[in-house]
Amino acid sequence: METASGINEGKTTVTSRSLKNYELLANLFYYPEDEGYKRKVREVYECLLKEYPESAEALERFVEFTEASSVVDMQELFLRSFDIQAITTLDIGFILFGEDYKRGKLLVHLNEEHNKAGNNCETELSDHLPNLLRLMPKMQDESMRNEIATLLILPAVVKMIAEFSPEKIEKKDEVYKKHQKIILDYSANNRTLYQSCLAALFLALKADFGYDPEPDKKGSSMQEMTDPNNPAGFKENPAKDFSQNIESEMLTEK
């Protein structure tokens, strides 16, 4: 892996070889349609062993699960993690802004980036994590790519990892039981497995782009995407607890 230092000063150049790894990492976050998903997970793991050993170690538990599981088991885990009874969502803008108007502005500008790069988002929105990971190696604007990595994907992944904590999972379960009388019967060990995928992604991003939990957002074109009149918007508008969004949506549906 070859990178230059200085991401926070806008000077980092991530090699095209490293960028292609993110297209591969995106495969972890697609719905497991068939047995081919196991092969894709193994390909990701083998790539990480060569390029990001720490990431490979973080992913090991997930690799072991997929290789020992049926397609139905893998599908159930995905749905419980990101869809039905979701622990978190894969939509980065929602993680960072909830339903705030800033997400709408972000989606519009990300659509422009996807179109410019010829990246097909298919049935998902422009802020969907796999779409952003596939976008990164196709972008010509290096500074915009760096901002998407450091100001969008990295902060969101950190928040997503935190959603897998036992306390937050318990809180979400209470919401589901309260509003839908759902019986939650699933292995506690298996339920947090996608946290391994997110941790592997975080470590790769950190190695390539660096990580500053509170970088200086002033003058950032990514900041302009969300609110050009508020240069400190990312600090002043922390993401709401995902379980609160779940509860709000359930109450709205009723």
Secondary structure as UniProt FT lines:
FT   HELIX           7..9
FT   HELIX           16..25
FT   HELIX           26..29
FT   HELIX           36..51
FT   HELIX           53..68
FT   HELIX           71..82
FT   TURN            84..85
FT   HELIX           92..97
FT   TURN            98..99
FT   HELIX           101..117
FT   TURN            122..123
FT   TURN            126..127
FT   HELIX           129..135
FT   HELIX           136..138
FT   HELIX           142..147
FT   HELIX           148..153
FT   HELIX           154..162
FT   TURN            163..164
FT   HELIX           166..180
FT   HELIX           188..191
FT   TURN            192..193
FT   HELIX           194..209
FT   TURN            218..219
FT   HELIX           221..226
FT   TURN            228..229
FT   TURN            231..232
FT   HELIX           233..236
FT   HELIX           242..253
//
